[in-house]
C-alpha cells in the first residue's frame, strides 16, 4: 500500500536492499523503469523479493529514461547486486565511464 501512495508514476531508478536494522546492509537489486510505481508493485507481487529478504526500497524519480539507465549502470557497478534489471549494452557502459 505504501508503494501505491508514495511512489510516483515517473521514470527513475530504484534499489532494493536487505538488512536487519533501520538501513539496508546490502543492495539486492538495481533497476530502472519508465513507471516506477508500476514496476515496484510488480516486483512486490513476486515471491522472489520475499525469498531474498528484501526489506528496503529506495528510488530516485523524475529522470529521463537515459538518465535512469545510466544511473542504474552506475549503481550496478558500485553495489554489484545479485539481481539486476540492467540491460547489457556496451553503449551504456561507455556512457557510464
C-alpha atoms as an extended CHARMM CRD file, in Angstrom:
* protein
*
        97  EXT
         1         1  UNK       CA              0.0000000000        0.0000000000        0.0000000000  PROA      1               0.0000000000
         2         2  UNK       CA              2.8140000000        2.4270000000        0.7640000000  PROA      2               0.0000000000
         3         3  UNK       CA              4.1440000000        1.9660000000       -2.7560000000  PROA      3               0.0000000000
         4         4  UNK       CA              0.7700000000        2.9200000000       -4.2380000000  PROA      4               0.0000000000
         5         5  UNK       CA              0.6360000000        6.0960000000       -2.1730000000  PROA      5               0.0000000000
         6         6  UNK       CA              4.2310000000        7.2880000000       -2.2200000000  PROA      6               0.0000000000
         7         7  UNK       CA              5.9730000000        6.1690000000       -5.4030000000  PROA      7               0.0000000000
         8         8  UNK       CA              5.4190000000        8.4710000000       -8.3900000000  PROA      8               0.0000000000
         9         9  UNK       CA              4.4030000000        7.2830000000      -11.8470000000  PROA      9               0.0000000000
        10        10  UNK       CA              7.5110000000        8.8100000000      -13.4100000000  PROA      10              0.0000000000
        11        11  UNK       CA             10.7530000000        7.4890000000      -14.8550000000  PROA      11              0.0000000000
        12        12  UNK       CA             13.5150000000        6.7260000000      -12.3990000000  PROA      12              0.0000000000
        13        13  UNK       CA             15.9000000000        4.2590000000      -10.8260000000  PROA      13              0.0000000000
        14        14  UNK       CA             15.4030000000        2.0540000000       -7.7590000000  PROA      14              0.0000000000
        15        15  UNK       CA             17.4640000000       -0.0090000000       -5.3350000000  PROA      15              0.0000000000
        16        16  UNK       CA             16.0890000000       -2.9130000000       -3.2970000000  PROA      16              0.0000000000
        17        17  UNK       CA             18.0240000000       -3.7150000000       -0.1310000000  PROA      17              0.0000000000
        18        18  UNK       CA             18.1260000000       -6.1740000000        2.7390000000  PROA      18              0.0000000000
        19        19  UNK       CA             19.1200000000       -5.7030000000        6.3430000000  PROA      19              0.0000000000
        20        20  UNK       CA             18.1320000000       -6.1970000000        9.9240000000  PROA      20              0.0000000000
        21        21  UNK       CA             18.3070000000       -2.6400000000       11.2490000000  PROA      21              0.0000000000
        22        22  UNK       CA             16.8400000000        0.6390000000       10.1110000000  PROA      22              0.0000000000
        23        23  UNK       CA             19.0240000000        0.8080000000        6.9930000000  PROA      23              0.0000000000
        24        24  UNK       CA             19.9590000000       -1.6670000000        4.2840000000  PROA      24              0.0000000000
        25        25  UNK       CA             23.1020000000       -3.7570000000        4.8760000000  PROA      25              0.0000000000
        26        26  UNK       CA             23.3500000000       -4.7970000000        1.2280000000  PROA      26              0.0000000000
        27        27  UNK       CA             21.7780000000       -3.9770000000       -2.1220000000  PROA      27              0.0000000000
        28        28  UNK       CA             19.9260000000       -6.9240000000       -3.6580000000  PROA      28              0.0000000000
        29        29  UNK       CA             18.6050000000       -5.3880000000       -6.8480000000  PROA      29              0.0000000000
        30        30  UNK       CA             19.0100000000       -2.3040000000       -9.0020000000  PROA      30              0.0000000000
        31        31  UNK       CA             16.6480000000       -1.3410000000      -11.8080000000  PROA      31              0.0000000000
        32        32  UNK       CA             15.1630000000        1.4710000000      -13.8220000000  PROA      32              0.0000000000
        33        33  UNK       CA             11.6320000000        1.9670000000      -15.0920000000  PROA      33              0.0000000000
        34        34  UNK       CA              9.5060000000        4.3600000000      -17.0830000000  PROA      34              0.0000000000
        35        35  UNK       CA              6.7820000000        3.9880000000      -14.4200000000  PROA      35              0.0000000000
        36        36  UNK       CA              8.3900000000        3.4190000000      -11.0210000000  PROA      36              0.0000000000
        37        37  UNK       CA              5.1210000000        2.7180000000       -9.2290000000  PROA      37              0.0000000000
        38        38  UNK       CA              4.0390000000        0.0160000000      -11.6860000000  PROA      38              0.0000000000
        39        39  UNK       CA              7.4730000000       -1.6670000000      -11.6940000000  PROA      39              0.0000000000
        40        40  UNK       CA              7.8030000000       -1.7120000000       -7.9070000000  PROA      40              0.0000000000
        41        41  UNK       CA              4.2720000000       -3.0530000000       -7.4670000000  PROA      41              0.0000000000
        42        42  UNK       CA              5.1280000000       -5.7720000000       -9.9920000000  PROA      42              0.0000000000
        43        43  UNK       CA              8.2720000000       -6.6560000000       -8.0060000000  PROA      43              0.0000000000
        44        44  UNK       CA              6.4140000000       -6.7770000000       -4.7070000000  PROA      44              0.0000000000
        45        45  UNK       CA              3.9660000000       -9.3010000000       -6.1420000000  PROA      45              0.0000000000
        46        46  UNK       CA              6.7560000000      -11.7960000000       -6.8430000000  PROA      46              0.0000000000
        47        47  UNK       CA              7.8510000000      -14.3550000000       -4.2800000000  PROA      47              0.0000000000
        48        48  UNK       CA             11.4870000000      -13.7310000000       -5.1650000000  PROA      48              0.0000000000
        49        49  UNK       CA             11.6350000000      -10.4690000000       -3.2040000000  PROA      49              0.0000000000
        50        50  UNK       CA             10.4780000000      -12.2360000000       -0.0370000000  PROA      50              0.0000000000
        51        51  UNK       CA             12.7900000000      -15.1790000000       -0.7040000000  PROA      51              0.0000000000
        52        52  UNK       CA             15.8990000000      -12.9680000000       -0.9090000000  PROA      52              0.0000000000
        53        53  UNK       CA             14.8990000000      -10.9760000000        2.1810000000  PROA      53              0.0000000000
        54        54  UNK       CA             14.0960000000       -7.5970000000        0.6040000000  PROA      54              0.0000000000
        55        55  UNK       CA             13.1510000000       -5.0490000000        3.2590000000  PROA      55              0.0000000000
        56        56  UNK       CA             14.0080000000       -1.6230000000        1.8000000000  PROA      56              0.0000000000
        57        57  UNK       CA             13.2680000000        0.1640000000       -1.4550000000  PROA      57              0.0000000000
        58        58  UNK       CA             14.9180000000        3.4540000000       -2.3750000000  PROA      58              0.0000000000
        59        59  UNK       CA             14.1870000000        5.3430000000       -5.5630000000  PROA      59              0.0000000000
        60        60  UNK       CA             15.0880000000        8.4900000000       -7.4710000000  PROA      60              0.0000000000
        61        61  UNK       CA             12.3190000000        9.7940000000       -9.7240000000  PROA      61              0.0000000000
        62        62  UNK       CA             11.7210000000       12.4570000000      -12.3760000000  PROA      62              0.0000000000
        63        63  UNK       CA             14.5770000000       11.4760000000      -14.6740000000  PROA      63              0.0000000000
        64        64  UNK       CA             14.7310000000       10.9070000000      -18.3850000000  PROA      64              0.0000000000
        65        65  UNK       CA             14.9410000000        7.2500000000      -19.3750000000  PROA      65              0.0000000000
        66        66  UNK       CA             18.5550000000        7.8140000000      -20.4570000000  PROA      66              0.0000000000
        67        67  UNK       CA             19.4600000000        9.3030000000      -17.0630000000  PROA      67              0.0000000000
        68        68  UNK       CA             17.7220000000        6.4300000000      -15.2670000000  PROA      68              0.0000000000
        69        69  UNK       CA             19.5890000000        3.7870000000      -17.2800000000  PROA      69              0.0000000000
        70        70  UNK       CA             22.9470000000        5.4920000000      -16.7430000000  PROA      70              0.0000000000
        71        71  UNK       CA             22.2410000000        5.7740000000      -13.0050000000  PROA      71              0.0000000000
        72        72  UNK       CA             21.2240000000        2.1180000000      -12.9790000000  PROA      72              0.0000000000
        73        73  UNK       CA             24.5320000000        1.0610000000      -14.5660000000  PROA      73              0.0000000000
        74        74  UNK       CA             26.4810000000        3.1740000000      -12.0770000000  PROA      74              0.0000000000
        75        75  UNK       CA             24.6160000000        1.6180000000       -9.1360000000  PROA      75              0.0000000000
        76        76  UNK       CA             25.1680000000       -1.8770000000      -10.5640000000  PROA      76              0.0000000000
        77        77  UNK       CA             28.8920000000       -1.1910000000      -10.8270000000  PROA      77              0.0000000000
        78        78  UNK       CA             29.0540000000        0.2130000000       -7.3020000000  PROA      78              0.0000000000
        79        79  UNK       CA             26.9620000000       -2.3830000000       -5.4450000000  PROA      79              0.0000000000
        80        80  UNK       CA             27.2420000000       -5.4680000000       -7.6960000000  PROA      80              0.0000000000
        81        81  UNK       CA             23.7710000000       -6.7340000000       -6.7100000000  PROA      81              0.0000000000
        82        82  UNK       CA             22.8390000000      -10.3940000000       -7.2030000000  PROA      82              0.0000000000
        83        83  UNK       CA             19.6570000000       -9.3510000000       -9.0850000000  PROA      83              0.0000000000
        84        84  UNK       CA             19.5560000000       -6.6060000000      -11.7050000000  PROA      84              0.0000000000
        85        85  UNK       CA             17.3110000000       -5.2850000000      -14.4550000000  PROA      85              0.0000000000
        86        86  UNK       CA             20.2300000000       -3.5350000000      -16.1490000000  PROA      86              0.0000000000
        87        87  UNK       CA             20.4320000000       -4.0060000000      -19.8940000000  PROA      87              0.0000000000
        88        88  UNK       CA             23.6910000000       -5.4870000000      -21.0800000000  PROA      88              0.0000000000
        89        89  UNK       CA             24.6550000000       -2.9700000000      -23.7340000000  PROA      89              0.0000000000
        90        90  UNK       CA             28.1350000000       -1.6470000000      -24.3800000000  PROA      90              0.0000000000
        91        91  UNK       CA             26.6700000000        1.7980000000      -25.1660000000  PROA      91              0.0000000000
        92        92  UNK       CA             25.6000000000        2.3080000000      -21.5570000000  PROA      92              0.0000000000
        93        93  UNK       CA             28.9770000000        1.0510000000      -20.2870000000  PROA      93              0.0000000000
        94        94  UNK       CA             30.7200000000        3.6890000000      -22.4110000000  PROA      94              0.0000000000
        95        95  UNK       CA             28.3880000000        6.4820000000      -21.2370000000  PROA      95              0.0000000000
        96        96  UNK       CA             28.7750000000        5.4740000000      -17.5920000000  PROA      96              0.0000000000
        97        97  UNK       CA             32.5610000000        5.6310000000      -17.8690000000  PROA      97              0.0000000000
